[in-house]
Amino acid sequence: MIVGVFYFELYIPASRSRKDKRMIINSLKKRLRNGHNIAASEIGFLEELKRSAIGISTVCQRRAEAEKIFNSVYDQICDNFPVEITLAEKEFY
């Protein structure tokens, strides 16, 4: 059994207030959770308006499955949300 952890930092240029940021991040987390077998949480830059850090985890039988999920998550974020990924790190245990 493999536990995969995906950490990424986002730049949110459209955010002008905490409310804007919260709407974007909550939408992102909800859509990712609904589309994939993952847990997601905002874990950094909570007080900054234009930055956020998101942590995602999943449990799979094989590392290749977790990689596939994380690649799909990355693609979905890039294609469907008004954010830029500034850092992305994957770890497997």
PDB file of N, CA, C and O in Angstrom:
ATOM      1  N   MET A   1       0.839  -1.175   0.000  1.00  0.00           N
ATOM      2  CA  MET A   1       0.000   0.000   0.000  1.00  0.00           C
ATOM      3  C   MET A   1       0.890   1.247   0.000  1.00  0.00           C
ATOM      4  O   MET A   1       1.883   1.316   0.725  1.00  0.00           O
ATOM      5  N   ILE A   2       0.523   2.208  -0.808  1.00  0.00           N
ATOM      6  CA  ILE A   2       1.298   3.443  -0.976  1.00  0.00           C
ATOM      7  C   ILE A   2       0.451   4.640  -0.532  1.00  0.00           C
ATOM      8  O   ILE A   2      -0.722   4.751  -0.890  1.00  0.00           O
ATOM      9  N   VAL A   3       1.055   5.518   0.240  1.00  0.00           N
ATOM     10  CA  VAL A   3       0.437   6.798   0.577  1.00  0.00           C
ATOM     11  C   VAL A   3       1.163   7.865  -0.221  1.00  0.00           C
ATOM     12  O   VAL A   3       2.380   8.017  -0.110  1.00  0.00           O
ATOM     13  N   GLY A   4       0.416   8.597  -1.019  1.00  0.00           N
ATOM     14  CA  GLY A   4       0.990   9.670  -1.821  1.00  0.00           C
ATOM     15  C   GLY A   4       0.587  11.021  -1.267  1.00  0.00           C
ATOM     16  O   GLY A   4      -0.561  11.231  -0.875  1.00  0.00           O
ATOM     17  N   VAL A   5       1.541  11.930  -1.240  1.00  0.00           N
ATOM     18  CA  VAL A   5       1.289  13.290  -0.772  1.00  0.00           C
ATOM     19  C   VAL A   5       1.729  14.252  -1.869  1.00  0.00           C
ATOM     20  O   VAL A   5       2.850  14.168  -2.370  1.00  0.00           O
ATOM     21  N   PHE A   6       0.844  15.154  -2.232  1.00  0.00           N
ATOM     22  CA  PHE A   6       1.109  16.137  -3.288  1.00  0.00           C
ATOM     23  C   PHE A   6       0.931  17.520  -2.664  1.00  0.00           C
ATOM     24  O   PHE A   6      -0.150  17.865  -2.188  1.00  0.00           O
ATOM     25  N   TYR A   7       1.998  18.296  -2.675  1.00  0.00           N
ATOM     26  CA  TYR A   7       1.986  19.647  -2.110  1.00  0.00           C
ATOM     27  C   TYR A   7       2.188  20.614  -3.259  1.00  0.00           C
ATOM     28  O   TYR A   7       3.104  20.440  -4.063  1.00  0.00           O
ATOM     29  N   PHE A   8       1.351  21.623  -3.346  1.00  0.00           N
ATOM     30  CA  PHE A   8       1.590  22.643  -4.364  1.00  0.00           C
ATOM     31  C   PHE A   8       1.214  24.025  -3.850  1.00  0.00           C
ATOM     32  O   PHE A   8       0.319  24.194  -3.021  1.00  0.00           O
ATOM     33  N   GLU A   9       1.935  24.998  -4.377  1.00  0.00           N
ATOM     34  CA  GLU A   9       1.682  26.390  -4.044  1.00  0.00           C
ATOM     35  C   GLU A   9       1.066  27.065  -5.257  1.00  0.00           C
ATOM     36  O   GLU A   9       1.444  26.805  -6.399  1.00  0.00           O
ATOM     37  N   LEU A  10       0.114  27.933  -4.978  1.00  0.00           N
ATOM     38  CA  LEU A  10      -0.623  28.606  -6.038  1.00  0.00           C
ATOM     39  C   LEU A  10      -0.471  30.113  -5.945  1.00  0.00           C
ATOM     40  O   LEU A  10      -0.365  30.679  -4.857  1.00  0.00           O
ATOM     41  N   TYR A  11      -0.462  30.750  -7.110  1.00  0.00           N
ATOM     42  CA  TYR A  11      -0.592  32.202  -7.215  1.00  0.00           C
ATOM     43  C   TYR A  11      -1.981  32.447  -7.788  1.00  0.00           C
ATOM     44  O   TYR A  11      -2.349  31.858  -8.804  1.00  0.00           O
ATOM     45  N   ILE A  12      -2.752  33.313  -7.140  1.00  0.00           N
ATOM     46  CA  ILE A  12      -4.146  33.556  -7.526  1.00  0.00           C
ATOM     47  C   ILE A  12      -4.283  35.026  -7.950  1.00  0.00           C
ATOM     48  O   ILE A  12      -4.630  35.867  -7.121  1.00  0.00           O
ATOM     49  N   PRO A  13      -4.020  35.347  -9.210  1.00  0.00           N
ATOM     50  CA  PRO A  13      -4.043  36.746  -9.630  1.00  0.00           C
ATOM     51  C   PRO A  13      -5.421  37.400  -9.561  1.00  0.00           C
ATOM     52  O   PRO A  13      -5.505  38.619  -9.409  1.00  0.00           O
ATOM     53  N   ALA A  14      -6.500  36.630  -9.670  1.00  0.00           N
ATOM     54  CA  ALA A  14      -7.853  37.190  -9.667  1.00  0.00           C
ATOM     55  C   ALA A  14      -8.354  37.536  -8.267  1.00  0.00           C
ATOM     56  O   ALA A  14      -9.403  38.166  -8.134  1.00  0.00           O
ATOM     57  N   SER A  15      -7.640  37.145  -7.237  1.00  0.00           N
ATOM     58  CA  SER A  15      -8.090  37.365  -5.868  1.00  0.00           C
ATOM     59  C   SER A  15      -7.845  38.814  -5.450  1.00  0.00           C
ATOM     60  O   SER A  15      -6.714  39.299  -5.463  1.00  0.00           O
ATOM     61  N   ARG A  16      -8.931  39.488  -5.079  1.00  0.00           N
ATOM     62  CA  ARG A  16      -8.822  40.868  -4.603  1.00  0.00           C
ATOM     63  C   ARG A  16      -9.184  40.990  -3.125  1.00  0.00           C
ATOM     64  O   ARG A  16      -8.988  42.035  -2.504  1.00  0.00           O
ATOM     65  N   SER A  17      -9.719  39.891  -2.575  1.00  0.00           N
ATOM     66  CA  SER A  17     -10.116  39.895  -1.165  1.00  0.00           C
ATOM     67  C   SER A  17     -10.027  38.469  -0.639  1.00  0.00           C
ATOM     68  O   SER A  17      -9.846  37.526  -1.408  1.00  0.00           O
ATOM     69  N   ARG A  18     -10.155  38.320   0.665  1.00  0.00           N
ATOM     70  CA  ARG A  18     -10.159  36.972   1.254  1.00  0.00           C
ATOM     71  C   ARG A  18     -11.368  36.173   0.769  1.00  0.00           C
ATOM     72  O   ARG A  18     -11.303  34.954   0.611  1.00  0.00           O
ATOM     73  N   LYS A  19     -12.455  36.875   0.540  1.00  0.00           N
ATOM     74  CA  LYS A  19     -13.651  36.200   0.032  1.00  0.00           C
ATOM     75  C   LYS A  19     -13.398  35.620  -1.361  1.00  0.00           C
ATOM     76  O   LYS A  19     -13.778  34.481  -1.630  1.00  0.00           O
ATOM     77  N   ASP A  20     -12.762  36.386  -2.245  1.00  0.00           N
ATOM     78  CA  ASP A  20     -12.414  35.886  -3.580  1.00  0.00           C
ATOM     79  C   ASP A  20     -11.526  34.653  -3.475  1.00  0.00           C
ATOM     80  O   ASP A  20     -11.765  33.640  -4.134  1.00  0.00           O
ATOM     81  N   LYS A  21     -10.505  34.753  -2.644  1.00  0.00           N
ATOM     82  CA  LYS A  21      -9.575  33.633  -2.475  1.00  0.00           C
ATOM     83  C   LYS A  21     -10.305  32.407  -1.943  1.00  0.00           C
ATOM     84  O   LYS A  21     -10.116  31.304  -2.455  1.00  0.00           O
ATOM     85  N   ARG A  22     -11.135  32.588  -0.924  1.00  0.00           N
ATOM     86  CA  ARG A  22     -11.863  31.477  -0.325  1.00  0.00           C
ATOM     87  C   ARG A  22     -12.777  30.808  -1.342  1.00  0.00           C
ATOM     88  O   ARG A  22     -12.876  29.581  -1.360  1.00  0.00           O
ATOM     89  N   MET A  23     -13.448  31.583  -2.189  1.00  0.00           N
ATOM     90  CA  MET A  23     -14.334  31.014  -3.202  1.00  0.00           C
ATOM     91  C   MET A  23     -13.550  30.170  -4.201  1.00  0.00           C
ATOM     92  O   MET A  23     -13.984  29.076  -4.563  1.00  0.00           O
ATOM     93  N   ILE A  24     -12.408  30.663  -4.645  1.00  0.00           N
ATOM     94  CA  ILE A  24     -11.582  29.933  -5.611  1.00  0.00           C
ATOM     95  C   ILE A  24     -11.034  28.657  -4.989  1.00  0.00           C
ATOM     96  O   ILE A  24     -11.127  27.588  -5.592  1.00  0.00           O
ATOM     97  N   ILE A  25     -10.467  28.752  -3.800  1.00  0.00           N
ATOM     98  CA  ILE A  25      -9.856  27.586  -3.140  1.00  0.00           C
ATOM     99  C   ILE A  25     -10.907  26.548  -2.777  1.00  0.00           C
ATOM    100  O   ILE A  25     -10.688  25.354  -2.982  1.00  0.00           O
ATOM    101  N   ASN A  26     -12.045  26.982  -2.240  1.00  0.00           N
ATOM    102  CA  ASN A  26     -13.093  26.018  -1.886  1.00  0.00           C
ATOM    103  C   ASN A  26     -13.639  25.311  -3.123  1.00  0.00           C
ATOM    104  O   ASN A  26     -13.917  24.113  -3.081  1.00  0.00           O
ATOM    105  N   SER A  27     -13.792  26.041  -4.213  1.00  0.00           N
ATOM    106  CA  SER A  27     -14.236  25.430  -5.460  1.00  0.00           C
ATOM    107  C   SER A  27     -13.220  24.412  -5.960  1.00  0.00           C
ATOM    108  O   SER A  27     -13.580  23.315  -6.388  1.00  0.00           O
ATOM    109  N   LEU A  28     -11.955  24.787  -5.902  1.00  0.00           N
ATOM    110  CA  LEU A  28     -10.879  23.883  -6.324  1.00  0.00           C
ATOM    111  C   LEU A  28     -10.891  22.610  -5.494  1.00  0.00           C
ATOM    112  O   LEU A  28     -10.873  21.512  -6.052  1.00  0.00           O
ATOM    113  N   LYS A  29     -10.922  22.733  -4.189  1.00  0.00           N
ATOM    114  CA  LYS A  29     -10.905  21.545  -3.312  1.00  0.00           C
ATOM    115  C   LYS A  29     -12.125  20.659  -3.553  1.00  0.00           C
ATOM    116  O   LYS A  29     -12.001  19.436  -3.621  1.00  0.00           O
ATOM    117  N   LYS A  30     -13.291  21.266  -3.681  1.00  0.00           N
ATOM    118  CA  LYS A  30     -14.514  20.495  -3.882  1.00  0.00           C
ATOM    119  C   LYS A  30     -14.477  19.720  -5.196  1.00  0.00           C
ATOM    120  O   LYS A  30     -14.822  18.539  -5.229  1.00  0.00           O
ATOM    121  N   ARG A  31     -14.064  20.372  -6.271  1.00  0.00           N
ATOM    122  CA  ARG A  31     -14.023  19.690  -7.572  1.00  0.00           C
ATOM    123  C   ARG A  31     -12.970  18.598  -7.603  1.00  0.00           C
ATOM    124  O   ARG A  31     -13.184  17.553  -8.217  1.00  0.00           O
ATOM    125  N   LEU A  32     -11.837  18.820  -6.951  1.00  0.00           N
ATOM    126  CA  LEU A  32     -10.804  17.787  -6.916  1.00  0.00           C
ATOM    127  C   LEU A  32     -11.263  16.585  -6.095  1.00  0.00           C
ATOM    128  O   LEU A  32     -11.045  15.442  -6.498  1.00  0.00           O
ATOM    129  N   ARG A  33     -11.894  16.830  -4.955  1.00  0.00           N
ATOM    130  CA  ARG A  33     -12.391  15.730  -4.120  1.00  0.00           C
ATOM    131  C   ARG A  33     -13.463  14.917  -4.833  1.00  0.00           C
ATOM    132  O   ARG A  33     -13.495  13.691  -4.723  1.00  0.00           O
ATOM    133  N   ASN A  34     -14.338  15.598  -5.561  1.00  0.00           N
ATOM    134  CA  ASN A  34     -15.415  14.900  -6.261  1.00  0.00           C
ATOM    135  C   ASN A  34     -14.894  14.071  -7.434  1.00  0.00           C
ATOM    136  O   ASN A  34     -15.466  13.031  -7.758  1.00  0.00           O
ATOM    137  N   GLY A  35     -13.825  14.518  -8.065  1.00  0.00           N
ATOM    138  CA  GLY A  35     -13.340  13.840  -9.256  1.00  0.00           C
ATOM    139  C   GLY A  35     -12.286  12.785  -9.007  1.00  0.00           C
ATOM    140  O   GLY A  35     -11.981  11.996  -9.902  1.00  0.00           O
ATOM    141  N   HIS A  36     -11.717  12.752  -7.803  1.00  0.00           N
ATOM    142  CA  HIS A  36     -10.603  11.852  -7.511  1.00  0.00           C
ATOM    143  C   HIS A  36     -10.754  11.291  -6.103  1.00  0.00           C
ATOM    144  O   HIS A  36     -11.472  11.852  -5.275  1.00  0.00           O
ATOM    145  N   ASN A  37     -10.088  10.203  -5.844  1.00  0.00           N
ATOM    146  CA  ASN A  37     -10.091   9.592  -4.516  1.00  0.00           C
ATOM    147  C   ASN A  37      -8.962  10.219  -3.688  1.00  0.00           C
ATOM    148  O   ASN A  37      -7.913   9.610  -3.480  1.00  0.00           O
ATOM    149  N   ILE A  38      -9.205  11.460  -3.216  1.00  0.00           N
ATOM    150  CA  ILE A  38      -8.172  12.210  -2.501  1.00  0.00           C
ATOM    151  C   ILE A  38      -8.764  12.927  -1.297  1.00  0.00           C
ATOM    152  O   ILE A  38      -9.979  13.078  -1.173  1.00  0.00           O
ATOM    153  N   ALA A  39      -7.874  13.364  -0.417  1.00  0.00           N
ATOM    154  CA  ALA A  39      -8.194  14.315   0.644  1.00  0.00           C
ATOM    155  C   ALA A  39      -7.418  15.580   0.314  1.00  0.00           C
ATOM    156  O   ALA A  39      -6.254  15.501  -0.080  1.00  0.00           O
ATOM    157  N   ALA A  40      -8.039  16.746   0.467  1.00  0.00           N
ATOM    158  CA  ALA A  40      -7.382  18.009   0.113  1.00  0.00           C
ATOM    159  C   ALA A  40      -7.647  19.051   1.191  1.00  0.00           C
ATOM    160  O   ALA A  40      -8.728  19.110   1.777  1.00  0.00           O
ATOM    161  N   SER A  41      -6.610  19.885   1.440  1.00  0.00           N
ATOM    162  CA  SER A  41      -6.751  20.936   2.443  1.00  0.00           C
ATOM    163  C   SER A  41      -5.817  22.095   2.108  1.00  0.00           C
ATOM    164  O   SER A  41      -4.729  21.897   1.567  1.00  0.00           O
ATOM    165  N   GLU A  42      -6.260  23.304   2.439  1.00  0.00           N
ATOM    166  CA  GLU A  42      -5.384  24.471   2.329  1.00  0.00           C
ATOM    167  C   GLU A  42      -4.482  24.472   3.556  1.00  0.00           C
ATOM    168  O   GLU A  42      -4.969  24.478   4.687  1.00  0.00           O
ATOM    169  N   ILE A  43      -3.172  24.466   3.339  1.00  0.00           N
ATOM    170  CA  ILE A  43      -2.256  24.296   4.468  1.00  0.00           C
ATOM    171  C   ILE A  43      -1.238  25.419   4.617  1.00  0.00           C
ATOM    172  O   ILE A  43      -0.403  25.371   5.521  1.00  0.00           O
ATOM    173  N   GLY A  44      -1.287  26.418   3.758  1.00  0.00           N
ATOM    174  CA  GLY A  44      -0.304  27.489   3.891  1.00  0.00           C
ATOM    175  C   GLY A  44      -0.766  28.782   3.254  1.00  0.00           C
ATOM    176  O   GLY A  44      -1.698  28.803   2.451  1.00  0.00           O
ATOM    177  N   PHE A  45      -0.092  29.863   3.630  1.00  0.00           N
ATOM    178  CA  PHE A  45      -0.372  31.210   3.130  1.00  0.00           C
ATOM    179  C   PHE A  45      -1.825  31.609   3.400  1.00  0.00           C
ATOM    180  O   PHE A  45      -2.465  32.232   2.553  1.00  0.00           O
ATOM    181  N   LEU A  46      -2.335  31.258   4.557  1.00  0.00           N
ATOM    182  CA  LEU A  46      -3.736  31.486   4.870  1.00  0.00           C
ATOM    183  C   LEU A  46      -4.098  32.962   4.935  1.00  0.00           C
ATOM    184  O   LEU A  46      -5.237  33.327   4.642  1.00  0.00           O
ATOM    185  N   GLU A  47      -3.164  33.810   5.308  1.00  0.00           N
ATOM    186  CA  GLU A  47      -3.454  35.239   5.457  1.00  0.00           C
ATOM    187  C   GLU A  47      -3.106  36.058   4.210  1.00  0.00           C
ATOM    188  O   GLU A  47      -3.388  37.256   4.166  1.00  0.00           O
ATOM    189  N   GLU A  48      -2.505  35.437   3.208  1.00  0.00           N
ATOM    190  CA  GLU A  48      -2.136  36.165   1.993  1.00  0.00           C
ATOM    191  C   GLU A  48      -3.257  36.074   0.963  1.00  0.00           C
ATOM    192  O   GLU A  48      -3.870  35.020   0.796  1.00  0.00           O
ATOM    193  N   LEU A  49      -3.522  37.179   0.277  1.00  0.00           N
ATOM    194  CA  LEU A  49      -4.649  37.228  -0.651  1.00  0.00           C
ATOM    195  C   LEU A  49      -4.384  36.514  -1.968  1.00  0.00           C
ATOM    196  O   LEU A  49      -5.303  35.939  -2.551  1.00  0.00           O
ATOM    197  N   LYS A  50      -3.162  36.542  -2.438  1.00  0.00           N
ATOM    198  CA  LYS A  50      -2.875  36.024  -3.773  1.00  0.00           C
ATOM    199  C   LYS A  50      -2.052  34.744  -3.791  1.00  0.00           C
ATOM    200  O   LYS A  50      -1.606  34.312  -4.854  1.00  0.00           O
ATOM    201  N   ARG A  51      -1.848  34.137  -2.640  1.00  0.00           N
ATOM    202  CA  ARG A  51      -1.077  32.886  -2.569  1.00  0.00           C
ATOM    203  C   ARG A  51      -1.813  31.881  -1.712  1.00  0.00           C
ATOM    204  O   ARG A  51      -2.570  32.235  -0.807  1.00  0.00           O
ATOM    205  N   SER A  52      -1.571  30.611  -2.022  1.00  0.00           N
ATOM    206  CA  SER A  52      -2.134  29.533  -1.220  1.00  0.00           C
ATOM    207  C   SER A  52      -1.249  28.308  -1.367  1.00  0.00           C
ATOM    208  O   SER A  52      -0.544  28.155  -2.365  1.00  0.00           O
ATOM    209  N   ALA A  53      -1.291  27.441  -0.374  1.00  0.00           N
ATOM    210  CA  ALA A  53      -0.613  26.144  -0.435  1.00  0.00           C
ATOM    211  C   ALA A  53      -1.666  25.081  -0.160  1.00  0.00           C
ATOM    212  O   ALA A  53      -2.428  25.174   0.803  1.00  0.00           O
ATOM    213  N   ILE A  54      -1.695  24.074  -1.017  1.00  0.00           N
ATOM    214  CA  ILE A  54      -2.674  23.008  -0.917  1.00  0.00           C
ATOM    215  C   ILE A  54      -1.944  21.686  -0.719  1.00  0.00           C
ATOM    216  O   ILE A  54      -0.940  21.418  -1.379  1.00  0.00           O
ATOM    217  N   GLY A  55      -2.448  20.871   0.184  1.00  0.00           N
ATOM    218  CA  GLY A  55      -1.928  19.529   0.398  1.00  0.00           C
ATOM    219  C   GLY A  55      -2.973  18.506  -0.007  1.00  0.00           C
ATOM    220  O   GLY A  55      -4.141  18.620   0.364  1.00  0.00           O
ATOM    221  N   ILE A  56      -2.554  17.515  -0.764  1.00  0.00           N
ATOM    222  CA  ILE A  56      -3.451  16.452  -1.220  1.00  0.00           C
ATOM    223  C   ILE A  56      -2.817  15.128  -0.843  1.00  0.00           C
ATOM    224  O   ILE A  56      -1.601  14.961  -0.938  1.00  0.00           O
ATOM    225  N   SER A  57      -3.647  14.187  -0.415  1.00  0.00           N
ATOM    226  CA  SER A  57      -3.134  12.850  -0.125  1.00  0.00           C
ATOM    227  C   SER A  57      -4.070  11.801  -0.706  1.00  0.00           C
ATOM    228  O   SER A  57      -5.264  12.037  -0.888  1.00  0.00           O
ATOM    229  N   THR A  58      -3.499  10.640  -0.992  1.00  0.00           N
ATOM    230  CA  THR A  58      -4.272   9.507  -1.482  1.00  0.00           C
ATOM    231  C   THR A  58      -3.592   8.218  -1.044  1.00  0.00           C
ATOM    232  O   THR A  58      -2.390   8.193  -0.778  1.00  0.00           O
ATOM    233  N   VAL A  59      -4.365   7.167  -0.975  1.00  0.00           N
ATOM    234  CA  VAL A  59      -3.836   5.843  -0.644  1.00  0.00           C
ATOM    235  C   VAL A  59      -4.175   4.914  -1.804  1.00  0.00           C
ATOM    236  O   VAL A  59      -5.333   4.811  -2.208  1.00  0.00           O
ATOM    237  N   CYS A  60      -3.155   4.237  -2.339  1.00  0.00           N
ATOM    238  CA  CYS A  60      -3.326   3.365  -3.504  1.00  0.00           C
ATOM    239  C   CYS A  60      -2.537   2.071  -3.309  1.00  0.00           C
ATOM    240  O   CYS A  60      -1.689   1.968  -2.423  1.00  0.00           O
ATOM    241  N   GLN A  61      -2.830   1.109  -4.138  1.00  0.00           N
ATOM    242  CA  GLN A  61      -2.105  -0.158  -4.103  1.00  0.00           C
ATOM    243  C   GLN A  61      -0.711  -0.027  -4.692  1.00  0.00           C
ATOM    244  O   GLN A  61       0.238  -0.652  -4.220  1.00  0.00           O
ATOM    245  N   ARG A  62      -0.599   0.802  -5.741  1.00  0.00           N
ATOM    246  CA  ARG A  62       0.687   0.968  -6.424  1.00  0.00           C
ATOM    247  C   ARG A  62       1.014   2.443  -6.610  1.00  0.00           C
ATOM    248  O   ARG A  62       0.126   3.289  -6.707  1.00  0.00           O
ATOM    249  N   ARG A  63       2.299   2.727  -6.659  1.00  0.00           N
ATOM    250  CA  ARG A  63       2.750   4.103  -6.851  1.00  0.00           C
ATOM    251  C   ARG A  63       2.253   4.669  -8.176  1.00  0.00           C
ATOM    252  O   ARG A  63       1.926   5.853  -8.259  1.00  0.00           O
ATOM    253  N   ALA A  64       2.195   3.845  -9.198  1.00  0.00           N
ATOM    254  CA  ALA A  64       1.746   4.305 -10.514  1.00  0.00           C
ATOM    255  C   ALA A  64       0.317   4.849 -10.460  1.00  0.00           C
ATOM    256  O   ALA A  64      -0.011   5.808 -11.159  1.00  0.00           O
ATOM    257  N   GLU A  65      -0.526   4.242  -9.638  1.00  0.00           N
ATOM    258  CA  GLU A  65      -1.898   4.731  -9.479  1.00  0.00           C
ATOM    259  C   GLU A  65      -1.908   6.126  -8.851  1.00  0.00           C
ATOM    260  O   GLU A  65      -2.632   7.011  -9.306  1.00  0.00           O
ATOM    261  N   ALA A  66      -1.111   6.314  -7.818  1.00  0.00           N
ATOM    262  CA  ALA A  66      -1.032   7.621  -7.159  1.00  0.00           C
ATOM    263  C   ALA A  66      -0.468   8.666  -8.110  1.00  0.00           C
ATOM    264  O   ALA A  66      -0.954   9.797  -8.146  1.00  0.00           O
ATOM    265  N   GLU A  67       0.550   8.301  -8.880  1.00  0.00           N
ATOM    266  CA  GLU A  67       1.123   9.221  -9.879  1.00  0.00           C
ATOM    267  C   GLU A  67       0.052   9.649 -10.880  1.00  0.00           C
ATOM    268  O   GLU A  67      -0.046  10.826 -11.228  1.00  0.00           O
ATOM    269  N   LYS A  68      -0.742   8.699 -11.335  1.00  0.00           N
ATOM    270  CA  LYS A  68      -1.795   8.988 -12.308  1.00  0.00           C
ATOM    271  C   LYS A  68      -2.816   9.965 -11.727  1.00  0.00           C
ATOM    272  O   LYS A  68      -3.244  10.901 -12.401  1.00  0.00           O
ATOM    273  N   ILE A  69      -3.200   9.737 -10.472  1.00  0.00           N
ATOM    274  CA  ILE A  69      -4.143  10.643  -9.805  1.00  0.00           C
ATOM    275  C   ILE A  69      -3.546  12.038  -9.691  1.00  0.00           C
ATOM    276  O   ILE A  69      -4.212  13.023 -10.011  1.00  0.00           O
ATOM    277  N   PHE A  70      -2.296  12.135  -9.239  1.00  0.00           N
ATOM    278  CA  PHE A  70      -1.668  13.441  -9.061  1.00  0.00           C
ATOM    279  C   PHE A  70      -1.488  14.167 -10.382  1.00  0.00           C
ATOM    280  O   PHE A  70      -1.665  15.384 -10.442  1.00  0.00           O
ATOM    281  N   ASN A  71      -1.142  13.449 -11.440  1.00  0.00           N
ATOM    282  CA  ASN A  71      -1.014  14.077 -12.760  1.00  0.00           C
ATOM    283  C   ASN A  71      -2.361  14.604 -13.242  1.00  0.00           C
ATOM    284  O   ASN A  71      -2.435  15.675 -13.843  1.00  0.00           O
ATOM    285  N   SER A  72      -3.419  13.853 -12.979  1.00  0.00           N
ATOM    286  CA  SER A  72      -4.760  14.289 -13.347  1.00  0.00           C
ATOM    287  C   SER A  72      -5.163  15.534 -12.552  1.00  0.00           C
ATOM    288  O   SER A  72      -5.747  16.464 -13.108  1.00  0.00           O
ATOM    289  N   VAL A  73      -4.854  15.551 -11.264  1.00  0.00           N
ATOM    290  CA  VAL A  73      -5.134  16.719 -10.421  1.00  0.00           C
ATOM    291  C   VAL A  73      -4.394  17.944 -10.957  1.00  0.00           C
ATOM    292  O   VAL A  73      -4.978  19.020 -11.087  1.00  0.00           O
ATOM    293  N   TYR A  74      -3.119  17.776 -11.263  1.00  0.00           N
ATOM    294  CA  TYR A  74      -2.304  18.883 -11.785  1.00  0.00           C
ATOM    295  C   TYR A  74      -2.912  19.427 -13.074  1.00  0.00           C
ATOM    296  O   TYR A  74      -3.060  20.638 -13.233  1.00  0.00           O
ATOM    297  N   ASP A  75      -3.261  18.534 -13.988  1.00  0.00           N
ATOM    298  CA  ASP A  75      -3.848  18.961 -15.262  1.00  0.00           C
ATOM    299  C   ASP A  75      -5.176  19.672 -15.053  1.00  0.00           C
ATOM    300  O   ASP A  75      -5.450  20.680 -15.706  1.00  0.00           O
ATOM    301  N   GLN A  76      -6.006  19.155 -14.146  1.00  0.00           N
ATOM    302  CA  GLN A  76      -7.302  19.767 -13.891  1.00  0.00           C
ATOM    303  C   GLN A  76      -7.141  21.180 -13.323  1.00  0.00           C
ATOM    304  O   GLN A  76      -7.877  22.089 -13.705  1.00  0.00           O
ATOM    305  N   ILE A  77      -6.190  21.363 -12.419  1.00  0.00           N
ATOM    306  CA  ILE A  77      -5.959  22.695 -11.854  1.00  0.00           C
ATOM    307  C   ILE A  77      -5.505  23.663 -12.942  1.00  0.00           C
ATOM    308  O   ILE A  77      -6.006  24.783 -13.035  1.00  0.00           O
ATOM    309  N   CYS A  78      -4.559  23.226 -13.759  1.00  0.00           N
ATOM    310  CA  CYS A  78      -4.027  24.094 -14.819  1.00  0.00           C
ATOM    311  C   CYS A  78      -5.094  24.477 -15.842  1.00  0.00           C
ATOM    312  O   CYS A  78      -5.102  25.601 -16.345  1.00  0.00           O
ATOM    313  N   ASP A  79      -5.991  23.544 -16.146  1.00  0.00           N
ATOM    314  CA  ASP A  79      -6.969  23.764 -17.205  1.00  0.00           C
ATOM    315  C   ASP A  79      -8.239  24.474 -16.756  1.00  0.00           C
ATOM    316  O   ASP A  79      -8.882  25.141 -17.567  1.00  0.00           O
ATOM    317  N   ASN A  80      -8.621  24.348 -15.481  1.00  0.00           N
ATOM    318  CA  ASN A  80      -9.962  24.768 -15.072  1.00  0.00           C
ATOM    319  C   ASN A  80     -10.038  25.858 -14.020  1.00  0.00           C
ATOM    320  O   ASN A  80     -11.142  26.269 -13.661  1.00  0.00           O
ATOM    321  N   PHE A  81      -8.930  26.339 -13.517  1.00  0.00           N
ATOM    322  CA  PHE A  81      -8.985  27.317 -12.438  1.00  0.00           C
ATOM    323  C   PHE A  81      -8.115  28.534 -12.754  1.00  0.00           C
ATOM    324  O   PHE A  81      -7.091  28.403 -13.424  1.00  0.00           O
ATOM    325  N   PRO A  82      -8.518  29.724 -12.275  1.00  0.00           N
ATOM    326  CA  PRO A  82      -7.755  30.949 -12.538  1.00  0.00           C
ATOM    327  C   PRO A  82      -6.568  31.095 -11.585  1.00  0.00           C
ATOM    328  O   PRO A  82      -6.452  32.087 -10.865  1.00  0.00           O
ATOM    329  N   VAL A  83      -5.691  30.093 -11.593  1.00  0.00           N
ATOM    330  CA  VAL A  83      -4.527  30.092 -10.712  1.00  0.00           C
ATOM    331  C   VAL A  83      -3.295  29.657 -11.502  1.00  0.00           C
ATOM    332  O   VAL A  83      -3.400  29.072 -12.580  1.00  0.00           O
ATOM    333  N   GLU A  84      -2.135  29.957 -10.941  1.00  0.00           N
ATOM    334  CA  GLU A  84      -0.870  29.484 -11.497  1.00  0.00           C
ATOM    335  C   GLU A  84      -0.178  28.639 -10.431  1.00  0.00           C
ATOM    336  O   GLU A  84      -0.067  29.054  -9.278  1.00  0.00           O
ATOM    337  N   ILE A  85       0.281  27.464 -10.818  1.00  0.00           N
ATOM    338  CA  ILE A  85       1.021  26.616  -9.887  1.00  0.00           C
ATOM    339  C   ILE A  85       2.471  27.072  -9.887  1.00  0.00           C
ATOM    340  O   ILE A  85       3.139  27.027 -10.920  1.00  0.00           O
ATOM    341  N   THR A  86       2.962  27.513  -8.728  1.00  0.00           N
ATOM    342  CA  THR A  86       4.333  28.008  -8.635  1.00  0.00           C
ATOM    343  C   THR A  86       5.299  26.960  -8.095  1.00  0.00           C
ATOM    344  O   THR A  86       6.508  27.068  -8.295  1.00  0.00           O
ATOM    345  N   LEU A  87       4.770  25.945  -7.411  1.00  0.00           N
ATOM    346  CA  LEU A  87       5.601  24.870  -6.866  1.00  0.00           C
ATOM    347  C   LEU A  87       4.750  23.626  -6.748  1.00  0.00           C
ATOM    348  O   LEU A  87       3.602  23.694  -6.309  1.00  0.00           O
ATOM    349  N   ALA A  88       5.304  22.488  -7.136  1.00  0.00           N
ATOM    350  CA  ALA A  88       4.595  21.210  -6.993  1.00  0.00           C
ATOM    351  C   ALA A  88       5.585  20.145  -6.565  1.00  0.00           C
ATOM    352  O   ALA A  88       6.612  19.947  -7.213  1.00  0.00           O
ATOM    353  N   GLU A  89       5.276  19.459  -5.473  1.00  0.00           N
ATOM    354  CA  GLU A  89       6.154  18.413  -4.951  1.00  0.00           C
ATOM    355  C   GLU A  89       5.328  17.176  -4.615  1.00  0.00           C
ATOM    356  O   GLU A  89       4.261  17.275  -4.010  1.00  0.00           O
ATOM    357  N   LYS A  90       5.835  16.008  -5.014  1.00  0.00           N
ATOM    358  CA  LYS A  90       5.171  14.735  -4.715  1.00  0.00           C
ATOM    359  C   LYS A  90       6.073  13.886  -3.848  1.00  0.00           C
ATOM    360  O   LYS A  90       7.288  13.850  -4.042  1.00  0.00           O
ATOM    361  N   GLU A  91       5.469  13.199  -2.885  1.00  0.00           N
ATOM    362  CA  GLU A  91       6.215  12.252  -2.039  1.00  0.00           C
ATOM    363  C   GLU A  91       5.364  11.000  -1.890  1.00  0.00           C
ATOM    364  O   GLU A  91       4.134  11.048  -1.907  1.00  0.00           O
ATOM    365  N   PHE A  92       6.065   9.872  -1.743  1.00  0.00           N
ATOM    366  CA  PHE A  92       5.372   8.587  -1.600  1.00  0.00           C
ATOM    367  C   PHE A  92       5.963   7.831  -0.432  1.00  0.00           C
ATOM    368  O   PHE A  92       7.179   7.815  -0.241  1.00  0.00           O
ATOM    369  N   TYR A  93       5.101   7.205   0.348  1.00  0.00           N
ATOM    370  CA  TYR A  93       5.533   6.463   1.530  1.00  0.00           C
ATOM    371  C   TYR A  93       4.977   5.050   1.481  1.00  0.00           C
ATOM    372  O   TYR A  93       5.227   4.257   2.389  1.00  0.00           O
TER     373      TYR A  93
END
